[in-house]
Amino acid sequence: MPGTGGGQGALAGEGLTEVSYSTNQANALIHLYRAEVGKMTAYRQRLDMTTNWSVVTTAGLASFALGDVNNSHATFLFAMFMNYFFLRLEARRFRTYEIAHHRVRIMERFFYPAMLGDKVDPHWHQLLLAELAKPRSPMSRSDAMGWRLGRNYLWIYTAVLVAWFAKLDLQMPKGWKLEFPAALELADIGSFPGWLVFLGVFVFYGYLIWLAVRAYRTYPLEEG
């Protein structure tokens, strides 16, 4: 979980006590809090940067593919691959972001309530010490990919899929009737049959949807 509960009702009332801090302890925790918030801000910008790369790359490839009827529809398959690369890169950054977020939430739920006179678990420092001694992301790579998919990339992948279908439609000979399974030949790429291309695309999209759904179940992120 992205943080451990604090405050009066968070620990079922057991082990709650007033915690006092020396000036040095309070200053150290305050500086740590500021540093982790700064890291979150920096990685938030890096996350937005990766998404921008994906949007610009997708728009450029789509413009190229749709700009000339002779350009291959395989351009959109390349766009799917590039977006997957950006997604994995963004997921790695998001995991690092969540390390800082996890530490910030620990301090927000225990340190600051204690400073304001609330009763908290006096052993909450062990949570923070464990995070500092062995930094690790609280979420898996699959969860990180699923969260970034749900927030941004499913929309991008939807646009790529719609544009791909539009490109296949533009490639249809004039007056040609859409009939199956002959219509699958529109997706032929060299020696690769169209039905195999369609199968690969839909399996890939099914995998993306599974990642997004799984992430919401296994890692309930504290964001609205």
Rosetta blueprint (number, residue, H / E / L):
1 M L
2 P L
3 G L
4 T L
5 G L
6 G L
7 G L
8 Q L
9 G L
10 A L
11 L L
12 A L
13 G L
14 E L
15 G L
16 L L
17 T E
18 E L
19 V L
20 S L
21 Y L
22 S L
23 T H
24 N H
25 Q H
26 A H
27 N H
28 A H
29 L H
30 I H
31 H H
32 L H
33 Y H
34 R H
35 A H
36 E H
37 V H
38 G H
39 K H
40 M H
41 T H
42 A H
43 Y H
44 R H
45 Q H
46 R H
47 L H
48 D H
49 M H
50 T H
51 T H
52 N H
53 W H
54 S H
55 V H
56 V H
57 T H
58 T H
59 A H
60 G H
61 L H
62 A H
63 S H
64 F H
65 A H
66 L H
67 G H
68 D L
69 V L
70 N L
71 N L
72 S L
73 H L
74 A H
75 T H
76 F H
77 L H
78 F H
79 A H
80 M H
81 F H
82 M H
83 N H
84 Y H
85 F H
86 F H
87 L H
88 R H
89 L H
90 E H
91 A H
92 R H
93 R H
94 F H
95 R H
96 T H
97 Y H
98 E H
99 I H
100 A H
101 H H
102 H H
103 R H
104 V H
105 R H
106 I H
107 M H
108 E H
109 R H
110 F L
111 F H
112 Y H
113 P H
114 A H
115 M H
116 L L
117 G L
118 D L
119 K L
120 V E
121 D L
122 P L
123 H L
124 W L
125 H H
126 Q H
127 L H
128 L H
129 L H
130 A H
131 E H
132 L H
133 A H
134 K L
135 P L
136 R L
137 S L
138 P L
139 M L
140 S L
141 R H
142 S H
143 D H
144 A H
145 M H
146 G H
147 W H
148 R H
149 L H
150 G H
151 R H
152 N H
153 Y H
154 L H
155 W H
156 I H
157 Y H
158 T H
159 A H
160 V H
161 L H
162 V H
163 A H
164 W H
165 F H
166 A H
167 K H
168 L H
169 D H
170 L H
171 Q L
172 M L
173 P L
174 K L
175 G L
176 W L
177 K L
178 L L
179 E L
180 F L
181 P L
182 A H
183 A H
184 L H
185 E H
186 L H
187 A H
188 D L
189 I E
190 G L
191 S L
192 F E
193 P L
194 G H
195 W H
196 L H
197 V H
198 F H
199 L H
200 G H
201 V H
202 F H
203 V H
204 F H
205 Y H
206 G H
207 Y H
208 L H
209 I H
210 W H
211 L H
212 A H
213 V H
214 R H
215 A H
216 Y H
217 R H
218 T H
219 Y L
220 P L
221 L L
222 E L
223 E L
224 G L
